[in-house]
Amino acid sequence: MKKICILFLMIGLLFSCGNKTKNNKTANLAKTEVAQQPNIIFILSDDQSWTDYSFMGDENIETPRLDKFASESLTFTRGYVPTPLCSPSLASIITGLYPKDHGIYGNDKVYERIKEDRVANNKNRAEAYKPIISAFEKQTTLPDMLKEKGYLSFQTGKWWHGNHKIGGFDDGMTHGDPERGGRHGDFGLTIAREGLDTISNYVDVALKQKKPFFLWYAPFMPHTPHTPPARLYEKYKKKTDSEYLAKYWAMCEWFDETCGELFDLIEDKGQMENTLFVYVCDNGWRQDPEKGTYLKESKRAPYDLGIRTPIMYKWAGKISPKMDTKTIVNSIDMVPTVLDILDIEKPDNLSGISVLDSKSINERKGFFGEVYAHDFDTVENSMYYNMAIFPPYKIIVPNPVSKKDEVIQLFNIDTDPFEKNNIAESNPEVVKDLQEKIYAFRSK
């Protein structure tokens, strides 16, 4: 729906302009009309449980900078990603699509693994992944969509899908060349662990050209290797007898510190008031206290410890801060929300919604999740689980072939957020309804 708005300028000239009416824009957006195009920064944590922040209730991990950020943001404590593994989750964040639609199901395409021959394995992996990258290059990403508004886009940190230009970025840290060690970020993985100078330089480029920018900040943190600064490790060693927990907790605070450094950098360059920050974690992680890996109910698992994350939106003076503990949102909403703010028409293939659209938020009943093999092939061969999250219920449906020994699980995630009590047998009608919803979702 269009409306004609007439602006009388002080110099007496009359202009007319077309504006898309935002009848359903929530009060969370302080101004319906966007006077300027904000810079946009996506902050992505890597392998961190939704519980592992001070503001989410953890009593051991200290995250003061993210706590402050959460208090200044439209913060959804019940956010989700559609899949609990790095590469497909990041692909969903940058495209706004479910894995079944963007075609990245796992971290690696199935390839021949040769024991104790790393060179051969890297070559085989790269060859198998080439068609996946070629197919992904045809997807429209957020940086592609932002070009019509004159944005520069920069990539730092984790990036699985070849060269940064595959994602539509103008510049970036990841070359993606498998012959030079390219797989999931290469040079990009140094960001934050070795400082933020590259980001500072990118921002300076945008300021010099007087263009708004989109920044992908996806540091390799708190992801393994858990190598925190000694000062932080010593701090957390006093809180636990487990060296593995101490290192992981220290990594979470180190990541928090780097987010603070990013906020300070943007503030120092005079861009804090004109920057939209969006925070999400790619997938969950529950640290095993006995060894340096994760517990099976977290990463790669269909449980909330694998797919739940706080999701936060901050634009000072434009988005009103609120701690929302009830509304469910998804990382596939991040692209539609940005498009809504910039008045860019949302592509028909995006099923996410703008979290600033109160009508859409209120009408949404739920969304879906998918879990595939780490080394994936076709959907049929690689599918492990389908999920439907329609509060208060969440259903986990195992693949009857690859997970033939498992049963359907149904949880009331309002009262049982850690999914301890399977209530599928006592709620057959709910199970049937959610299975039908999954079937309709898969058939699209």
C-alpha positions as CSV (number, residue, x, y, z in Angstrom):
1,M,0.0,0.0,0.0
2,K,1.4,3.4,-1.0
3,K,0.8,6.8,0.4
4,I,1.9,10.2,-0.8
5,C,3.7,12.3,1.8
6,I,4.3,16.0,1.2
7,L,7.3,17.6,2.7
8,F,7.5,21.4,2.9
9,L,11.2,22.4,3.1
10,M,12.3,25.6,4.6
11,I,13.4,26.9,1.3
12,G,9.8,26.7,0.1
13,L,10.3,23.8,-2.4
14,L,7.7,21.1,-2.6
15,F,8.6,17.5,-3.1
16,S,6.5,14.3,-3.1
17,C,7.8,10.9,-2.2
18,G,6.5,7.3,-2.1
19,N,6.6,5.5,1.1
20,K,5.4,2.0,1.9
21,T,2.9,2.1,4.8
22,K,4.0,0.2,7.9
23,N,0.6,-0.3,9.5
24,N,1.9,-3.1,11.7
25,K,5.2,-1.6,12.8
26,T,5.5,-2.2,16.6
27,A,6.3,0.5,19.1
28,N,9.7,-1.1,19.4
29,L,10.7,1.0,16.4
30,A,10.6,4.5,17.7
31,K,10.3,6.2,14.3
32,T,8.3,4.8,11.4
33,E,10.2,6.9,8.9
34,V,13.9,6.0,8.7
35,A,15.7,9.3,8.2
36,Q,19.1,7.7,7.5
37,Q,20.4,4.3,6.5
38,P,22.1,2.7,9.5
39,N,25.3,0.8,9.4
40,I,24.5,-2.9,10.1
41,I,26.7,-5.3,12.2
42,F,25.9,-8.9,12.7
43,I,27.7,-10.3,15.8
44,L,27.9,-14.0,15.8
45,S,29.0,-16.1,18.7
46,D,30.4,-19.6,17.8
47,D,29.5,-22.7,19.8
48,Q,27.9,-21.2,23.0
49,S,24.9,-22.4,24.9
50,W,21.9,-20.1,25.3
51,T,22.5,-20.4,29.1
52,D,26.1,-19.2,29.0
53,Y,25.7,-15.5,29.7
54,S,25.3,-13.6,32.9
55,F,22.1,-11.9,31.6
56,M,20.7,-15.4,30.9
57,G,21.2,-16.5,34.4
58,D,24.6,-18.2,34.5
59,E,26.2,-17.9,37.9
60,N,29.8,-18.6,36.8
61,I,30.4,-16.9,33.4
62,E,30.8,-13.1,33.5
63,T,29.7,-11.2,30.3
64,P,29.5,-7.6,31.3
65,R,29.6,-6.1,27.9
66,L,26.9,-8.3,26.4
67,D,24.9,-7.8,29.6
68,K,24.9,-4.1,28.9
69,F,24.2,-4.7,25.2
70,A,21.2,-6.9,26.1
71,S,19.8,-4.2,28.4
72,E,20.0,-1.7,25.6
73,S,18.5,-4.0,22.9
74,L,15.2,-5.5,21.9
75,T,16.4,-8.8,23.4
76,F,14.6,-12.1,22.7
77,T,15.8,-14.7,25.2
78,R,13.9,-17.4,23.3
79,G,15.6,-17.2,20.0
80,Y,16.5,-20.1,17.8
81,V,18.6,-21.1,14.8
82,P,17.1,-23.7,12.4
83,T,20.0,-26.2,12.7
84,P,22.7,-27.0,15.3
85,L,25.8,-26.9,13.2
86,C,28.1,-24.1,12.1
87,S,28.1,-24.1,8.3
88,P,24.3,-24.5,7.6
89,S,23.4,-22.2,10.5
90,L,25.6,-19.4,9.1
91,A,24.2,-20.0,5.6
92,S,20.7,-19.5,7.1
93,I,21.7,-16.3,8.8
94,I,23.1,-14.7,5.6
95,T,20.3,-15.8,3.3
96,G,17.3,-15.9,5.6
97,L,16.5,-19.5,4.3
98,Y,16.1,-22.8,6.0
99,P,18.9,-25.4,5.1
100,K,16.5,-27.4,2.9
101,D,16.2,-24.2,0.8
102,H,19.8,-22.9,0.6
103,G,21.3,-26.4,0.2
104,I,24.0,-26.3,2.9
105,Y,23.0,-29.3,5.1
106,G,26.3,-29.9,7.0
107,N,29.9,-28.8,7.3
108,D,31.4,-31.1,4.6
109,K,30.1,-32.8,1.6
110,V,30.6,-36.6,1.8
111,Y,34.1,-37.4,0.5
112,E,36.7,-40.2,0.7
113,R,38.6,-39.9,3.9
114,I,42.1,-41.5,3.8
115,K,43.5,-42.4,7.1
116,E,46.6,-40.3,8.2
117,D,46.8,-38.5,4.8
118,R,45.8,-34.9,5.5
119,V,46.9,-33.6,2.1
120,A,44.7,-36.2,0.3
121,N,41.8,-35.6,2.6
122,N,41.9,-31.8,2.1
123,K,42.0,-32.3,-1.7
124,N,39.1,-34.8,-1.6
125,R,37.1,-32.6,0.6
126,A,37.6,-29.5,-1.6
127,E,36.7,-31.4,-4.8
128,A,33.5,-32.7,-3.2
129,Y,32.5,-29.3,-1.9
130,K,33.0,-27.4,-5.2
131,P,29.5,-28.0,-6.5
132,I,28.0,-27.0,-3.2
133,I,29.8,-23.6,-3.3
134,S,28.8,-23.1,-7.0
135,A,25.1,-23.8,-6.0
136,F,25.3,-21.5,-3.0
137,E,26.8,-18.7,-5.1
138,K,23.4,-18.5,-6.9
139,Q,21.6,-17.7,-3.7
140,T,20.7,-14.1,-2.9
141,T,22.4,-13.1,0.3
142,L,21.8,-10.0,2.6
143,P,24.9,-8.3,1.1
144,D,23.4,-8.8,-2.3
145,M,20.1,-7.2,-1.2
146,L,21.9,-4.3,0.4
147,K,23.6,-3.2,-2.8
148,E,20.5,-1.5,-4.0
149,K,20.8,0.9,-1.0
150,G,24.5,1.6,-1.7
151,Y,25.9,-0.5,1.2
152,L,29.5,-1.8,1.4
153,S,29.7,-5.2,2.9
154,F,32.7,-6.7,4.8
155,Q,33.3,-10.3,6.1
156,T,35.4,-11.2,9.1
157,G,35.6,-14.5,11.1
158,K,33.9,-17.7,10.3
159,W,32.8,-18.3,6.7
160,W,32.4,-21.7,5.2
161,H,31.2,-21.0,1.6
162,G,34.3,-20.4,-0.4
163,N,35.7,-16.9,-1.0
164,H,33.9,-14.0,0.8
165,K,32.7,-12.8,-2.6
166,I,30.5,-15.9,-2.9
167,G,28.4,-14.3,-0.1
168,G,28.1,-11.0,-1.9
169,F,30.7,-9.2,0.3
170,D,32.7,-6.4,-1.3
171,D,35.7,-7.3,0.8
172,G,36.6,-9.8,3.5
173,M,39.2,-11.8,5.3
174,T,38.4,-15.3,3.9
175,H,40.0,-16.4,0.6
176,G,38.4,-19.9,0.8
177,D,41.0,-21.5,-1.4
178,P,41.4,-25.1,-0.2
179,E,44.9,-25.3,-1.6
180,R,45.8,-22.6,0.9
181,G,44.0,-24.1,3.8
182,G,40.6,-22.6,3.1
183,R,37.7,-24.4,4.7
184,H,35.7,-22.5,7.3
185,G,37.3,-19.0,7.5
186,D,41.1,-19.3,7.1
187,F,42.6,-15.8,7.7
188,G,39.2,-14.7,9.0
189,L,39.6,-16.8,12.0
190,T,42.2,-14.4,13.4
191,I,39.7,-11.7,14.0
192,A,39.2,-10.9,17.7
193,R,41.8,-13.5,18.8
194,E,44.4,-11.2,17.3
195,G,42.6,-7.9,17.5
196,L,40.2,-5.8,15.4
197,D,42.5,-3.8,13.2
198,T,41.0,-5.2,10.0
199,I,37.5,-4.1,11.1
200,S,38.8,-0.6,11.9
201,N,40.3,-0.4,8.4
202,Y,37.0,-1.6,6.8
203,V,35.0,1.0,8.7
204,D,37.5,3.7,7.6
205,V,37.0,2.7,4.0
206,A,33.2,3.1,4.3
207,L,33.5,6.4,6.1
208,K,35.9,7.8,3.5
209,Q,33.5,6.8,0.7
210,K,30.5,8.1,2.8
211,K,28.7,4.9,2.4
212,P,26.7,2.8,5.0
213,F,28.3,-0.6,5.7
214,F,27.3,-4.1,6.6
215,L,29.8,-6.0,8.8
216,W,29.8,-9.7,9.4
217,Y,31.6,-10.2,12.8
218,A,31.8,-13.9,13.4
219,P,34.9,-14.6,15.5
220,F,36.1,-18.1,16.1
221,M,35.0,-17.8,19.8
222,P,34.3,-19.3,22.2
223,H,34.9,-22.2,19.8
224,T,37.7,-24.6,20.3
225,P,40.7,-24.4,20.6
226,H,39.9,-23.1,24.0
227,T,43.0,-21.0,24.5
228,P,41.9,-18.0,26.6
229,P,44.3,-15.5,28.1
230,A,46.1,-16.8,31.2
231,R,44.5,-14.1,33.3
232,L,41.0,-15.3,32.5
233,Y,41.9,-19.0,32.8
234,E,43.3,-18.4,36.3
235,K,40.2,-16.5,37.2
236,Y,37.9,-19.4,36.3
237,K,40.1,-22.1,37.7
238,K,39.1,-20.8,41.1
239,K,35.5,-21.5,40.3
240,T,35.8,-25.2,39.2
241,D,37.9,-28.3,39.5
242,S,37.5,-29.0,35.8
243,E,40.2,-27.4,33.6
244,Y,37.8,-27.9,30.6
245,L,35.0,-25.9,32.1
246,A,37.5,-23.2,33.3
247,K,38.9,-22.8,29.8
248,Y,35.4,-22.7,28.2
249,W,34.1,-20.2,30.7
250,A,37.2,-18.1,30.2
251,M,36.6,-18.2,26.4
252,C,33.1,-16.9,26.9
253,E,34.3,-13.9,28.8
254,W,37.1,-13.3,26.3
255,F,34.5,-13.3,23.5
256,D,32.5,-10.8,25.6
257,E,35.6,-8.6,25.9
258,T,36.0,-8.6,22.1
259,C,32.4,-7.5,21.6
260,G,33.2,-4.7,24.0
261,E,36.2,-3.7,21.9
262,L,33.9,-3.7,18.8
263,F,31.4,-1.4,20.5
264,D,34.2,0.9,21.6
265,L,35.6,1.0,18.1
266,I,32.3,2.0,16.6
267,E,31.8,4.6,19.3
268,D,35.3,6.0,18.7
269,K,34.5,6.4,15.0
270,G,31.3,8.3,15.8
271,Q,29.0,5.6,14.4
272,M,27.3,4.2,17.5
273,E,24.1,6.2,17.1
274,N,23.8,5.2,13.4
275,T,24.5,1.5,13.7
276,L,22.1,-1.4,14.0
277,F,23.7,-4.3,15.9
278,V,22.2,-7.8,15.7
279,Y,23.4,-10.6,17.9
280,V,23.0,-14.3,17.5
281,C,24.9,-17.6,18.2
282,D,25.3,-20.1,15.4
283,N,24.7,-23.2,17.5
284,G,24.8,-24.4,21.1
285,W,27.6,-26.0,23.1
286,R,27.6,-27.8,26.4
287,Q,31.1,-28.3,27.7
288,D,32.0,-31.8,28.8
289,P,33.8,-31.3,32.2
290,E,35.8,-34.5,31.7
291,K,37.4,-33.7,28.3
292,G,37.7,-31.0,25.7
293,T,34.6,-31.6,23.7
294,Y,30.8,-31.0,23.9
295,L,28.1,-33.1,25.5
296,K,25.9,-34.9,23.0
297,E,22.7,-33.0,23.9
298,S,24.1,-29.7,22.6
299,K,26.0,-29.1,19.3
300,R,24.6,-31.2,16.4
301,A,21.7,-32.3,18.6
302,P,18.0,-31.3,18.0
303,Y,17.5,-30.2,21.6
304,D,17.4,-26.5,22.7
305,L,20.9,-26.8,24.0
306,G,21.8,-27.1,20.3
307,I,19.5,-24.6,18.7
308,R,18.4,-22.0,21.2
309,T,20.2,-18.6,21.5
310,P,19.4,-15.1,22.6
311,I,18.8,-12.8,19.6
312,M,19.2,-9.1,20.1
313,Y,18.6,-6.0,18.1
314,K,20.1,-2.6,19.1
315,W,19.7,0.7,17.3
316,A,20.1,3.5,19.7
317,G,17.1,5.9,19.7
318,K,15.3,3.9,17.1
319,I,14.6,0.5,18.6
320,S,13.2,0.6,22.1
321,P,15.0,-1.7,24.6
322,K,13.0,-4.6,26.0
323,M,13.8,-8.0,27.5
324,D,11.3,-10.3,25.9
325,T,11.2,-13.7,27.6
326,K,8.1,-15.1,25.9
327,T,8.2,-14.4,22.1
328,I,9.9,-17.0,20.0
329,V,12.1,-15.7,17.1
330,N,14.5,-17.3,14.7
331,S,17.8,-16.3,12.9
332,I,15.9,-16.5,9.6
333,D,14.1,-13.4,10.9
334,M,17.3,-11.3,10.8
335,V,17.3,-10.7,7.1
336,P,13.6,-9.8,6.9
337,T,14.0,-7.4,9.9
338,V,16.9,-5.5,8.2
339,L,14.9,-5.4,4.9
340,D,11.9,-4.0,6.8
341,I,14.0,-1.3,8.5
342,L,15.5,-0.2,5.1
343,D,12.1,-0.5,3.3
344,I,13.4,-3.1,0.9
345,E,10.8,-5.5,-0.3
346,K,11.2,-9.0,1.2
347,P,11.7,-11.8,-1.4
348,D,8.9,-14.3,-1.6
349,N,11.1,-17.2,-0.8
350,L,11.9,-15.9,2.7
351,S,9.6,-17.4,5.4
352,G,11.1,-15.3,8.3
353,I,9.4,-12.2,9.5
354,S,10.4,-8.8,10.7
355,V,10.6,-8.8,14.5
356,L,9.5,-5.2,14.5
357,D,6.2,-6.1,12.8
358,S,3.8,-6.6,15.8
359,K,1.1,-8.2,13.7
360,S,3.4,-10.8,12.2
361,I,4.9,-11.5,15.6
362,N,1.5,-12.0,17.2
363,E,0.2,-14.2,14.3
364,R,3.2,-16.5,14.2
365,K,2.5,-19.8,15.8
366,G,5.9,-21.5,15.3
367,F,8.7,-22.5,13.0
368,F,10.8,-25.5,12.1
369,G,14.3,-27.1,12.5
370,E,16.4,-29.5,10.7
371,V,19.4,-31.7,11.6
372,Y,21.6,-33.4,9.0
373,A,24.8,-35.4,9.0
374,H,28.0,-33.5,9.5
375,D,29.2,-35.0,6.2
376,F,26.1,-34.6,4.0
377,D,24.9,-35.9,0.7
378,T,21.3,-35.7,-0.5
379,V,18.5,-34.6,1.9
380,E,17.2,-38.2,1.9
381,N,20.6,-39.7,2.8
382,S,21.6,-37.1,5.3
383,M,18.5,-36.2,7.3
384,Y,18.7,-37.0,11.0
385,Y,15.8,-35.1,12.6
386,N,12.9,-32.8,11.8
387,M,11.7,-30.4,14.4
388,A,8.6,-28.2,14.9
389,I,8.6,-25.6,17.6
390,F,5.1,-24.3,18.3
391,P,5.0,-23.3,21.9
392,P,4.3,-24.6,24.3
393,Y,5.3,-27.7,22.3
394,K,8.3,-28.8,20.5
395,I,8.5,-32.1,18.6
396,I,11.6,-34.0,17.5
397,V,11.0,-36.5,14.7
398,P,13.9,-38.9,14.0
399,N,14.6,-40.2,10.5
400,P,13.1,-43.7,10.5
401,V,16.2,-45.0,8.5
402,S,19.2,-43.2,9.9
403,K,17.8,-43.0,13.4
404,K,15.7,-46.1,13.4
405,D,16.2,-46.9,17.1
406,E,14.9,-43.6,18.3
407,V,11.4,-42.5,19.1
408,I,9.4,-39.3,18.5
409,Q,9.9,-36.9,21.4
410,L,7.5,-34.1,22.4
411,F,8.3,-31.5,25.1
412,N,6.5,-28.7,26.7
413,I,9.3,-26.2,26.4
414,D,7.5,-23.6,28.5
415,T,7.6,-25.7,31.6
416,D,10.5,-28.1,30.6
417,P,13.1,-25.9,28.9
418,F,15.8,-28.6,29.2
419,E,13.6,-31.2,27.6
420,K,13.7,-33.9,30.3
421,N,10.2,-35.2,30.1
422,N,9.0,-36.8,26.8
423,I,5.2,-36.4,26.7
424,A,4.6,-37.8,23.2
425,E,2.6,-40.9,24.3
426,S,0.2,-38.8,26.4
427,N,-0.4,-36.2,23.6
428,P,-1.1,-38.2,20.4
429,E,-3.2,-35.4,18.9
430,V,-0.4,-32.8,19.4
431,V,2.1,-35.2,17.9
432,K,-0.2,-35.8,14.8
433,D,-0.8,-32.1,14.3
434,L,2.9,-31.2,14.5
435,Q,3.9,-34.1,12.2
436,E,1.4,-32.8,9.6
437,K,2.9,-29.3,9.9
438,I,6.4,-30.8,9.3
439,Y,5.1,-32.6,6.3
440,A,3.7,-29.4,4.8
441,F,6.9,-27.6,5.6
442,R,9.0,-30.3,3.9
443,S,6.7,-30.3,0.8
444,K,7.2,-26.6,0.0
